[in-house]
Amino acid sequence: MQGETKTWKLIIGRDSHNVSRRVYILHTQQKNWQKILRDQQGNYYLTSVARAVYSLSGIAVGRKLRSEKLVFDGAAIHYELDGDGDVLIIGLEVNSDYKPERGQQITGLYEVRRLENKDGSHKWTTRGEAKTKMALSHRWNNSHYAAVSGKFDSKEDAGSLLINHISNAYRAGVKEHEIHRPNNHYSLYWQNGNHKSDRQRDHLVSLVQQALAVGARVNWLVHGEGATTFVRAMQVLENRLSPAPVAPAREKELRENLKLQSIFFSNPRGKDTGRGKLEALSKKVGFDYLDTNINPGDVFHNPDARSAALGKGGGFIGAVTLSGAAGTLGAEDILKSFAQAVNADTVGWSAATLVAGYLVVRDKIKVNSGYARNLPGFFSSTFGNGNQRWVG
């Protein structure tokens, strides 16, 4: 299309940065799209919509003059490519008020607030309603605090336990009395499973981008399986810090703003969550990486813990006698069993057999110093809730 018509109005032109296709909208929807793009910084769902629109200007695929659909985060943009290869957006398929799903344990952004009890004690309580943005103006010692959850039974459990991770991770920068002031709160991105989902990755990207846009200081605590989500979000942010293409000067400004966001990983789990990889990626993207606290007993889910328990480089760690089994398990057999367990979709028979073997040989375990140190945490982390608590 060579320019606007009465029917189609231009919202992204080729004079914008990193744009290979013009994007047009129906004139009847012009005010709605302008509102979405204008208000997106205040609502991470709208930020996701804006990012999808701008992605169409660069990567839209499909046959010309044929209806296509870009699906994302519970919504879809219906579009087609005209004869010139430009994008004609026919409509946005989302709920009318853009509100998140409602429910007791819905994945989303929550406030965890410090509340006083009648007896003078206090507790950290997760509020029931999901939010669409972090209250970045609420700070402890000049920074807003936010946590990304791993696996917990509920958002309430996550909120009450992750404050201890935050306190320990950031104790050098914020005093205990500053954390525990009445009505203080921190932001919690609670994930009810699905830590590898694109939807949750994009939510997290949007939250980071909102803070970037206003140059806010945010101290992130990323826990457990939440590290997998954060790694995937950083991989997106590595290529683009804004949901919309921006001028080089603005991109440089956003890179500087990203240095105001610090990350501490606690008990990380999942692919690419070793200390070295987390540090390298965080610094490559531009975050202020602080540290990673490894749970040494989490040998099934963290590569560093597994390496430490098995011996550096998978070296010989001794033989373990198994009750009811003939002979002994040597290092090679142990490594093989671990490989089967770690690569299994769930902790199934291979892991249970391995753990049963170690459970009944505590009198022999001294020959394996790594396991001797880590066994209690190993059992708790693999089959209990040991990874939910701060270790150290």
Buried (B, 14 or more C-beta within 10 A) or exposed (E): BEEEEEEBBBBBBEEBEEBEBBBBBBEEBEEEBEEBBEEBBEBBBBBBBBBBBBBBBBEBEBEEEEEBEBEBBEBBBBBBBBEEEBBBBBBBEBEEEBEBEEEEEEBBBBBBBBEEEEEEEEEBBBBEEBBBBBEBEBBBEEBBBBBBBBBBEEBBBBBBBBBBBBBBBBEEBBEEEEBBEEEBBBBBBBBBEEBBBEEBBBBBBBBBBBBBBEEBBBBBBBBBBBBBBBBBBBBBBEEBBBBBBBEEEBBEBBEEBBEBBBBBBBBBBBEBBBBEBBBEBBEEBBBBBBBBBBBBBBBBBBBBBBBBBBBEEBEEBBBBBBEEBEEEBBBEBBBBBBEBBBEEEEBEEBBEBBBBBBEBBEEBBEEBEBBEBBBEBBBBBBEEEBBBBBBE
